Amino acid sequence: CSISIVLQYVREINPIKETWSIKIKVIHLWTTPDFYNPENHYSIEMVFVDEKGDKIQATVKRSLLLRFGPILHEGSVYSISRFGVGQPSGDYRPAKHAYKINFLSTTTVEQLNELDIPISGYNFLCFRDIPSSKLDDNYLV
């Protein structure tokens, strides 16, 4: 007997539901240093994109770095389930989604060998718009 998982899209993610399953590509991945000891990592931050081109930020906190750090790679595609959904924080956000994904101890990650997700997830802008006041400067450009 096989269990079928229904995958949702990034644009549907909200904190009301607790059982999300998504297929995404990691388009950006970086670590943040510990404030008190910059030699150590505090978290892994990522931007995910789904096959519709929608993006969302994701965070792996320090307590889960050893578990998820070795298996998450920029450019790879994953199925991710059982994660938390919360409010993004900080002055500058890497995605315009109203929420962000938080990895939990119950989160499952499976790497997929699929290539049906956009390669970069970039949204290019006209250069003349960058110094103007037309852009929302709460988001990274």
N, C-alpha and C positions, 0 to 999 in steps of 0.2 A: 504494500500500500504506500503510495507516495503522497506527500503533503504538498499542495499547491499554495504558493505564496503570491498574493496579489501585490504588485508593485504600484506605488503611488508616484506622483510627480512632485518635484520640489515646490511648485507654486501652491500645492495643496497643504503643505506642512503648516501646522498650527499647534498650540499647546493643549487644545481641547481633547485631542485623541492621544492615546498612549502607545499604540501598536503600529508604528510606521515601518514600512519596508520600501526602500528606494534603490534605484540603480543609478549610480553617479560616476563621474570621472573627477579625479583630483586634478584641478588645473593649477593650483598654487598650494605650496606647503612650506611652512617655515616654523621655527621654534622661537619661543620667547624666553629670555633669560630670567632666572630667579632674581628678584630685586635685591635681596640681601647677599646673594652669592652668584654673581653673573656667570661663573664657570658652570653652574648647573642650569638645566632647563626647567622652566616653570610649566610650559604647556607646548602642545603642537597646535598650530592654527592652520586651517585649510580653507580653500574655496572649492566647493563642489559645483559641477554643472550637470544637468540631466540632458536627455536626448532632445528635449524641446528648447534647450539653450538657457533655461532658468538657472540662476546661481543662488547659493546659500553658503554662509560661513559655518564652519564646524570647529569644535575645540575638543582636544584631549587634554585633560588636566594631569598634573604631576603624578598622582597616585596610579594612573593607568598608562603612563609613558612606556614602561617596560613591556606591557602587554600589546599595545597597539603600534608603538613607534616602529618596530622592525617590519611590520606588514603593510604599512601605508606608504605609498610612493607617488610622487607627482607624475601625472600622465597615465596612471593605471585606472582601470574601471573596476568598481566594486558593487556588490549588493550589500546594503547595510540595513540592519533591523534592530529594533528595541533600543532606541536612543531617546534621550531627553530633548525637549524643545524649550528654549528660553529666549529671553530678550537679549539682543546684541548690546554690547557696551563699548565704551571708548569714544574718543572724539572723532575718529575716522574709521569708517566701516568699509570692508572690502566687497560687500554685496548689498544690494538694495532690498533684499528680502526682509520682511518685518520681524522674522525670528531667526534664531541660529540653532544648530544642532550641537548637543552636548553628549559626548560619549559617556556611557555608564558602564558599570561592571557587568551588566546584563546585555550590553550591545554585542551583536554578532557582525562579523565582517567576512565576506567571501570575495576573493579576487576572481574576476570574470575575464575571459578571453574574447570579449566582444569589442568591436570598434565602431558601433553605431551612435556614438556620442560625439558632438562637435570637438574638433581638434583643440582649439584654444579657449573658446568662451569669451574672447575679447569683443568689446564694443568700441570701435574706433570713433574718434571725434575729429572734427575739423580743428586744426591748430589754432585758428583765430578765436575759437570758442574757449580755449583753455585760460588765457589771461582775462577774459571778459567775466562779467558777473552772471553769465547764463547758466553756469554749472552749479550743482549742489555740492558745496565743499565739505559736506559731512561724509562723502564717499570718496574713496581713493580713485584717482584718475590715472 
